[in-house]
Structures are given as structure tokens and as C-alpha cells.
Amino acid sequence: MGKGGEQPVRDQVAGKKGLKPFKLNHMPTEELRKWAKAYGVDSEKNREELLFLMNGFADGIMDKNRPSNPPIAPPPFTLKDLKDAIPKHCFERHLSTSLGYLAVDLLKAFLLGYAATYISQASAYGLPQWARFVLWPMYWWAQGCTLMGVWVLSHECGHQSFSESEFANNLVGTIFHSALFVPYHPWRITHAKHHNNTGSCDNDEVFSPFTRSDWGQEMLRETPLANFWGIFVMFTVGWIPGYLVMNITGPRKYRGKNANHFSPTAVFFTKEEYWLVVQSVSMVYVALACLGYAIFVFGFSTVFAFYLVPYLIVNMFLVLLTFLQHTDVYMPHFRGAEWNWFRGAICTIDRSYGFFWDRATHHITDTHVCHHLFSKMPFYHA
């Protein structure tokens, strides 16, 4: 369950004793053995060895927000049980409804952009000179949230939950993912692999957990400076080129191989998907050409302020939200026979960020478990 490198650790345990206090040192031995058994650790070890072996799981065990029944054991219900409990109309997909939500998002983006044209003239409306330094970040954040909503609707197209029509789904998805410089079909293909392998240490496509052998010098990585640098890199270039081009956060099985979403010969594409990849990448080039033309007409600073900064905020949201939907101290990942599709799908996380954000992102964050269980269910029924 997401544990790695334990055998060498167990072999070296005698040499590690006493280096630093163990986080579970306060716990009675019998309770410690109970937790060890739950985490698949040999509960018959002596207390000192158990303290060492369980130290990596201590934060999750002691978390005050830990659920009373953490998703470690296989669930006592089936996918059919869940589906039978959901009204049938919740699985109906309506093109008109989905287009309505898309139209609202595009209207919001236009109105925000129009309002932003007045920011540089703030002083002419009686506002102090420094007001623009407040108004621009407000615009960037609001527009980033709005464009994130457009991204989510394009993501719905990739799941074929936007409508009953595969043609309409792929057309809308291609247009609006390309506008955000995402190759629609390549991402759709690998995202489907993520849904098919969620929670698998071996095969999940994104945020595959580190093992001890991967992690290296744990103390160095936990320093504030290292954490800050890691967050900064992931928020700025973690999505592109990090994930889409370089497979950062992807599974170990792709290491050393071509894992570029813009390459039709990448390891995760079949020969039959070659021209779908070429088509999608070509549309991204068209979007880049439009961006270049806009810069030629309006100037780089204008395009940067009105579009590129909100675009970078969308990329930041993608990395942050994906991480939070699949990572928590109590949320396991599984290896080998411990993993199955259903078990992985329910080991995702619903997180609400408040009324405004949940609605702006079409509830992709606060209904994420449902999304993984029934990915063709439209968001407005989830």
C-alpha cells in the first residue's frame, strides 16, 4: 500500500536505533501492533523495531482529521451497489445543458477581460495610482478561475460526459483544450489510463507516490527551502513542460522512455492513435499561431496581462488540485494484487473549497470520488 524500501530498512533497523525519537513512542505496544497489522507490517517484531518501521506512517495515524474507517481494507460494497442507489437520470448527458455552462464561462471570461481594460485608467475614475497593483492580481485570479472552468468542461469532453455525441464532445474538447495549449486526444488517452489505474503505485499516470528508495535524503527534502523550491517549480512548470512533456509525477515504468504528450510515438500511444495525436498537436500549433498574432497586434505586455498570466494560474490550479484529489496522509496507494480498479477509485478525495470555487470549477473537486466511479456522469448530476 504505497510502501517502498522496507526490506533494506528492516535489515538496517538495529543500526538505526536511537538516532531520533519515534513519533509513536507514546503508543502502547498492543495498539502499535494493531496499527502495524493494519499497514501490512510484521506485528510480531519487538517494540523498537515496530517504532522504527511505523515511523513513516505516524503522521497519518495521529492525524486528528483521520477518518474513523480509513480506506485500507477492501470495501464491503460493490460498484453495482453504488450505481443501483443513484437515480437513473443522473447518468443522462445533455448537449444543450453542457453548452449552456460553457457559454456562461465564456461570457464571464469576456466580461472580466473587458473590465480589465479599465484597470490602467484607474486614476481617471478617482482611484489612487496604486489601485492597479491590487486590481490586476484580482483580475488574474478571477480569470484564472474562470478559465479553469473552461478546462474542466473540456475535460468532461474527454470523458464523453459532455453530451451523447462523441463528435460534439471531441470537437468542443479539441477547440478549448487547444486554446489552453493542451493536446486534446493525447491528454484524453493518458487521462483514461489514469482513471483505469487510479491508486496503483505501479501504473497510475500521475502523482505516483515515492518509495523510500526514490526519496533519498528525506531530511534534506523536508527542509523549508527544499519544500518551497519544489512547490515553486511544480506550480510554474509542473504541468507544462513538467508533466505533458517530461512526465514529471508520472509512473516509474515510463522513465527513460519517450513520454511526451506532443509526440505521436510516445510510449503510451498505440499505432492506431498516431494520427489523433498529430491532429491534436496541430491544433495546439494553430493556437500558438493565434497567440503570436495577438502579440503582434496588441503587444506582448497586453497579451501577457490579459491571457498568459491567467493561463499560468490555470496550470498552477491543475497541479495543485490534482495533487490534493489523490494525496493525503491517510489515503493509501496499492501495489500488485492489493490493487484493483474499484479500490483505487474510491481512494480519491472530495475537497470543497467553498461555494464560489466549487461552482467555478464545475464541482470537479468536491465530487471527485463520484467522478472516478462514474466518469461519464455529467458534473451537473454528480
C-alpha positions as CSV (number, residue, x, y, z in Angstrom):
1,M,0.0,0.0,0.0
2,G,2.3,2.7,-1.2
3,K,5.2,1.4,1.0
4,G,8.6,1.2,-0.5
5,G,12.1,0.2,0.5
6,E,11.0,-1.5,3.7
7,Q,13.2,-4.6,3.4
8,P,16.5,-2.8,3.4
9,V,15.2,-0.6,6.2
10,R,14.3,-3.7,8.3
11,D,17.8,-5.2,7.6
12,Q,19.4,-2.0,8.9
13,V,17.0,-1.3,11.8
14,A,19.5,-2.3,14.5
15,G,21.9,0.3,13.3
16,K,19.2,3.0,13.2
17,K,18.0,2.8,16.8
18,G,18.3,5.9,18.9
19,L,19.1,8.3,16.1
20,K,15.9,10.4,16.8
21,P,12.8,9.9,18.8
22,F,10.0,7.9,17.2
23,K,6.7,9.7,16.7
24,L,4.6,6.8,18.0
25,N,6.8,6.3,21.2
26,H,3.8,7.3,23.3
27,M,1.6,4.5,22.0
28,P,1.2,1.2,24.0
29,T,2.8,-1.8,22.4
30,E,-0.5,-3.6,21.8
31,E,-2.0,-0.6,19.9
32,L,1.2,-0.3,18.0
33,R,0.9,-3.9,16.9
34,K,-2.7,-3.3,15.8
35,W,-1.6,-0.4,13.5
36,A,1.3,-2.5,12.2
37,K,-1.0,-5.2,11.2
38,A,-3.4,-2.7,9.5
39,Y,-0.5,-1.3,7.5
40,G,0.9,-4.7,6.5
41,V,4.0,-4.5,8.8
42,D,5.1,-7.6,10.7
43,S,3.3,-7.0,14.0
44,E,5.4,-9.7,15.8
45,K,8.5,-7.5,15.7
46,N,9.8,-6.2,19.0
47,R,8.7,-2.7,20.1
48,E,11.9,-0.9,19.0
49,E,11.7,-2.3,15.5
50,L,7.9,-1.6,15.3
51,L,8.5,2.0,16.3
52,F,11.1,2.4,13.5
53,L,9.1,0.6,10.9
54,M,5.9,2.5,11.7
55,N,7.6,5.9,12.0
56,G,6.8,6.7,8.3
57,F,3.1,6.2,8.9
58,A,2.9,8.1,12.1
59,D,1.6,11.4,10.7
60,G,-1.4,9.6,9.2
61,I,-2.1,7.5,12.3
62,M,-2.0,10.6,14.6
63,D,-3.9,12.9,12.2
64,K,-6.9,14.4,14.1
65,N,-8.8,14.5,10.8
66,R,-8.2,10.9,10.0
67,P,-11.5,9.1,9.1
68,S,-12.7,6.6,11.6
69,N,-12.7,3.9,8.9
70,P,-9.7,4.7,6.7
71,P,-9.8,3.0,3.2
72,I,-7.2,0.4,3.9
73,A,-9.4,-2.8,3.9
74,P,-11.3,-3.7,0.7
75,P,-14.8,-2.0,0.7
76,P,-17.8,-4.0,1.9
77,F,-19.9,-2.9,-1.1
78,T,-19.6,-3.1,-4.8
79,L,-19.8,-0.7,-7.8
80,K,-23.2,-2.1,-8.6
81,D,-24.4,-1.3,-5.1
82,L,-23.5,2.3,-5.6
83,K,-24.9,2.5,-9.1
84,D,-28.2,1.0,-8.1
85,A,-28.5,3.7,-5.4
86,I,-28.2,6.5,-7.9
87,P,-31.3,7.8,-9.8
88,K,-31.0,6.9,-13.5
89,H,-31.5,10.4,-14.7
90,C,-28.1,11.3,-13.1
91,F,-26.4,9.4,-15.9
92,E,-28.2,11.4,-18.7
93,R,-25.9,13.7,-20.7
94,H,-27.5,16.8,-22.4
95,L,-25.6,18.8,-25.0
96,S,-27.7,21.9,-24.5
97,T,-27.1,21.9,-20.8
98,S,-23.3,21.5,-21.2
99,L,-23.2,24.1,-23.9
100,G,-25.1,26.4,-21.6
101,Y,-22.4,26.1,-18.9
102,L,-19.7,26.6,-21.5
103,A,-21.4,29.8,-22.8
104,V,-21.6,31.2,-19.2
105,D,-17.9,30.6,-18.7
106,L,-17.0,32.2,-22.0
107,L,-19.3,35.2,-21.2
108,K,-17.6,35.6,-17.7
109,A,-14.2,35.4,-19.4
110,F,-15.2,38.1,-21.9
111,L,-16.7,40.4,-19.2
112,L,-13.7,40.0,-17.0
113,G,-11.4,40.8,-19.9
114,Y,-13.5,43.9,-20.8
115,A,-13.5,45.1,-17.2
116,A,-9.7,44.7,-17.1
117,T,-9.3,47.2,-19.9
118,Y,-10.2,49.9,-17.4
119,I,-7.6,48.9,-14.8
120,S,-4.8,51.0,-16.4
121,Q,-7.1,54.0,-16.3
122,A,-8.0,53.6,-12.7
123,S,-6.8,57.0,-11.7
124,A,-9.2,58.6,-14.2
125,Y,-12.0,57.2,-12.2
126,G,-10.9,58.6,-8.9
127,L,-8.9,55.6,-7.7
128,P,-5.3,56.0,-6.4
129,Q,-2.4,55.2,-8.6
130,W,-1.6,52.1,-6.6
131,A,-5.1,50.6,-7.2
132,R,-3.9,48.9,-10.4
133,F,-1.5,46.8,-8.4
134,V,-4.5,45.4,-6.5
135,L,-6.9,45.2,-9.4
136,W,-4.6,43.3,-11.8
137,P,-4.0,40.4,-9.4
138,M,-7.7,40.3,-8.7
139,Y,-8.4,40.0,-12.4
140,W,-5.7,37.4,-12.9
141,W,-7.1,35.3,-10.1
142,A,-10.8,35.6,-11.2
143,Q,-9.9,35.0,-14.9
144,G,-7.7,32.0,-13.9
145,C,-10.7,30.5,-12.0
146,T,-13.0,31.1,-15.0
147,L,-10.6,29.5,-17.5
148,M,-10.1,26.6,-15.1
149,G,-13.9,26.1,-15.5
150,V,-13.4,26.0,-19.3
151,W,-10.6,23.5,-18.8
152,V,-12.9,21.3,-16.7
153,L,-15.6,21.3,-19.4
154,S,-13.0,20.3,-22.0
155,H,-12.0,17.5,-19.6
156,E,-15.7,16.5,-19.5
157,C,-15.5,16.2,-23.3
158,G,-12.5,13.8,-22.9
159,H,-14.7,11.5,-20.7
160,Q,-17.6,11.7,-23.2
161,S,-19.7,13.2,-20.4
162,F,-20.3,16.5,-22.1
163,S,-23.0,15.0,-24.3
164,E,-24.2,11.8,-26.0
165,S,-22.4,12.8,-29.2
166,E,-18.8,11.6,-29.5
167,F,-18.3,14.0,-32.4
168,A,-19.6,17.0,-30.4
169,N,-17.5,16.0,-27.4
170,N,-14.3,15.7,-29.4
171,L,-14.9,18.9,-31.3
172,V,-15.6,21.1,-28.3
173,G,-12.8,19.4,-26.3
174,T,-10.3,20.0,-29.1
175,I,-11.2,23.6,-29.5
176,F,-11.0,24.6,-25.9
177,H,-8.1,22.4,-24.7
178,S,-6.1,23.7,-27.7
179,A,-6.9,27.2,-26.6
180,L,-5.2,26.4,-23.3
181,F,-2.3,24.6,-25.2
182,V,-3.3,21.1,-24.2
183,P,-3.2,18.4,-26.9
184,Y,-6.8,17.1,-26.6
185,H,-6.5,13.5,-27.7
186,P,-3.1,12.7,-26.2
187,W,-4.3,14.0,-22.8
188,R,-7.6,12.2,-23.2
189,I,-5.8,8.9,-23.8
190,T,-3.4,9.2,-20.9
191,H,-6.1,10.6,-18.6
192,A,-8.2,7.5,-19.3
193,K,-5.2,5.4,-18.3
194,H,-5.1,7.4,-15.0
195,H,-8.8,6.6,-14.4
196,N,-8.1,2.9,-15.2
197,N,-5.2,2.7,-12.8
198,T,-6.0,5.2,-10.0
199,G,-4.3,4.4,-6.7
200,S,-1.8,2.0,-8.3
201,C,1.8,2.5,-7.3
202,D,2.9,0.7,-10.4
203,N,0.6,2.1,-13.2
204,D,-1.1,5.3,-12.1
205,E,-0.3,8.0,-14.7
206,V,0.0,11.0,-12.3
207,F,1.4,11.6,-8.8
208,S,2.7,8.1,-8.5
209,P,3.9,8.0,-4.9
210,F,7.6,8.0,-4.0
211,T,9.1,4.9,-2.3
212,R,11.9,5.1,0.3
213,S,14.5,4.2,-2.4
214,D,13.2,7.1,-4.6
215,W,13.0,9.6,-1.8
216,G,16.8,9.6,-1.0
217,Q,17.8,12.1,1.7
218,E,14.5,12.5,3.5
219,M,15.8,15.1,6.0
220,L,17.1,17.3,3.1
221,R,13.8,17.1,1.2
222,E,11.8,18.1,4.3
223,T,13.7,21.4,4.8
224,P,11.6,24.6,4.3
225,L,13.8,25.8,1.4
226,A,13.6,22.4,-0.4
227,N,9.8,22.4,0.1
228,F,9.4,26.0,-1.2
229,W,11.6,25.2,-4.2
230,G,9.6,22.1,-5.0
231,I,6.3,23.9,-4.7
232,F,7.5,26.8,-6.9
233,V,8.7,24.5,-9.6
234,M,5.5,22.4,-9.7
235,F,3.3,25.5,-9.7
236,T,5.1,27.2,-12.5
237,V,6.3,24.4,-14.9
238,G,4.9,21.3,-13.3
239,W,2.0,21.0,-15.8
240,I,3.9,22.1,-19.0
241,P,6.6,21.2,-19.7
242,G,6.8,19.2,-16.5
243,Y,4.1,16.6,-17.0
244,L,2.9,17.0,-20.6
245,V,6.5,16.9,-22.0
246,M,8.8,15.4,-19.3
247,N,6.4,13.0,-17.4
248,I,7.2,14.5,-14.0
249,T,5.0,12.9,-11.4
250,G,4.3,10.0,-13.9
251,P,4.9,6.3,-13.2
252,R,8.4,4.8,-13.0
253,K,7.6,2.5,-15.9
254,Y,8.0,5.4,-18.3
255,R,11.4,6.5,-17.1
256,G,14.0,6.7,-19.8
257,K,11.3,6.4,-22.5
258,N,9.5,8.8,-24.7
259,A,6.7,10.1,-22.5
260,N,6.0,13.3,-24.4
261,H,2.3,14.1,-24.9
262,F,3.2,16.0,-28.1
263,S,5.0,13.0,-29.7
264,P,2.8,10.6,-31.6
265,T,5.4,7.8,-31.0
266,A,5.3,8.3,-27.2
267,V,5.2,5.1,-25.1
268,F,1.6,5.4,-24.0
269,F,0.1,5.8,-27.6
270,T,-0.7,2.9,-29.9
271,K,-0.2,3.0,-33.7
272,E,-3.9,3.4,-34.2
273,E,-3.8,6.6,-32.1
274,Y,-0.9,8.1,-34.1
275,W,-3.0,10.5,-36.3
276,L,-5.2,11.5,-33.4
277,V,-2.1,12.8,-31.7
278,V,-0.9,14.5,-34.8
279,Q,-4.3,16.2,-35.2
280,S,-4.4,17.5,-31.6
281,V,-0.8,18.7,-31.7
282,S,-1.5,20.5,-34.9
283,M,-4.4,22.3,-33.2
284,V,-2.1,23.4,-30.4
285,Y,0.2,24.9,-33.0
286,V,-2.8,26.7,-34.5
287,A,-3.5,28.1,-31.0
288,L,0.1,29.2,-30.6
289,A,0.0,30.9,-34.0
290,C,-3.1,32.8,-32.8
291,L,-1.2,33.8,-29.7
292,G,1.7,35.0,-31.8
293,Y,-0.7,37.1,-34.0
294,A,-2.3,38.6,-30.9
295,I,1.1,39.5,-29.6
296,F,1.9,41.1,-33.0
297,V,-1.3,43.2,-32.9
298,F,-1.6,44.1,-29.3
299,G,1.9,43.7,-27.9
300,F,3.4,41.2,-25.6
301,S,2.7,43.1,-22.4
302,T,-1.1,43.3,-23.2
303,V,-1.4,39.6,-24.1
304,F,0.7,38.7,-21.1
305,A,-1.6,40.6,-18.7
306,F,-4.9,39.6,-20.2
307,Y,-4.2,36.0,-21.1
308,L,-0.9,34.5,-20.2
309,V,-1.0,35.2,-16.5
310,P,-4.5,33.7,-16.1
311,Y,-3.2,30.8,-18.2
312,L,-0.3,30.2,-15.8
313,I,-2.8,30.3,-12.9
314,V,-4.9,27.6,-14.6
315,N,-1.7,25.5,-14.9
316,M,-1.0,26.1,-11.2
317,F,-4.6,25.0,-10.3
318,L,-4.2,21.8,-12.4
319,V,-1.1,20.7,-10.4
320,L,-2.5,21.7,-7.0
321,L,-6.0,20.3,-7.4
322,T,-4.8,17.0,-9.0
323,F,-2.3,16.5,-6.1
324,L,-4.9,17.2,-3.5
325,Q,-7.5,15.0,-5.1
326,H,-5.2,12.0,-4.9
327,T,-2.9,12.7,-1.9
328,D,-3.4,12.8,1.8
329,V,-1.7,11.4,4.9
330,Y,-4.4,8.7,5.4
331,M,-5.0,7.9,1.7
332,P,-3.3,4.7,0.6
333,H,-1.9,3.6,-2.8
334,F,-1.7,-0.1,-3.6
335,R,0.8,-2.5,-5.2
336,G,0.3,-5.7,-7.1
337,A,-2.6,-7.9,-6.0
338,E,-3.6,-5.4,-3.3
339,W,-4.8,-3.0,-6.1
340,N,-8.0,-3.3,-8.1
341,W,-9.9,-0.6,-10.1
342,F,-12.7,-0.2,-7.6
343,R,-10.4,0.0,-4.6
344,G,-8.3,2.6,-6.3
345,A,-11.3,4.7,-7.5
346,I,-12.8,5.1,-4.0
347,C,-9.3,6.0,-2.7
348,T,-9.7,9.5,-4.1
349,I,-10.6,12.6,-2.2
350,D,-13.5,15.1,-2.2
351,R,-12.4,18.6,-1.2
352,S,-14.7,21.6,-1.1
353,Y,-13.1,25.0,-1.5
354,G,-16.3,27.0,-0.9
355,F,-19.3,28.0,-2.9
356,F,-17.5,30.2,-5.4
357,W,-14.6,27.9,-6.2
358,D,-16.7,24.7,-6.3
359,R,-19.1,26.3,-8.8
360,A,-16.3,27.9,-10.9
361,T,-14.7,24.6,-11.4
362,H,-17.9,22.7,-12.0
363,H,-17.6,20.7,-8.8
364,I,-14.6,18.7,-10.1
365,T,-13.0,19.0,-6.6
366,D,-15.9,18.3,-4.3
367,T,-17.4,15.4,-6.2
368,H,-14.1,13.7,-7.3
369,V,-14.8,10.3,-5.9
370,C,-18.1,10.1,-7.9
371,H,-16.2,11.3,-10.9
372,H,-13.8,8.4,-10.7
373,L,-16.5,5.9,-10.1
374,F,-18.8,7.2,-12.9
375,S,-16.6,9.3,-15.2
376,K,-19.4,9.5,-17.9
377,M,-21.8,11.1,-15.4
378,P,-22.1,14.8,-16.2
379,F,-20.8,17.1,-13.5
380,Y,-24.3,18.8,-13.0
381,H,-25.7,15.5,-11.8
382,A,-22.7,14.4,-9.7
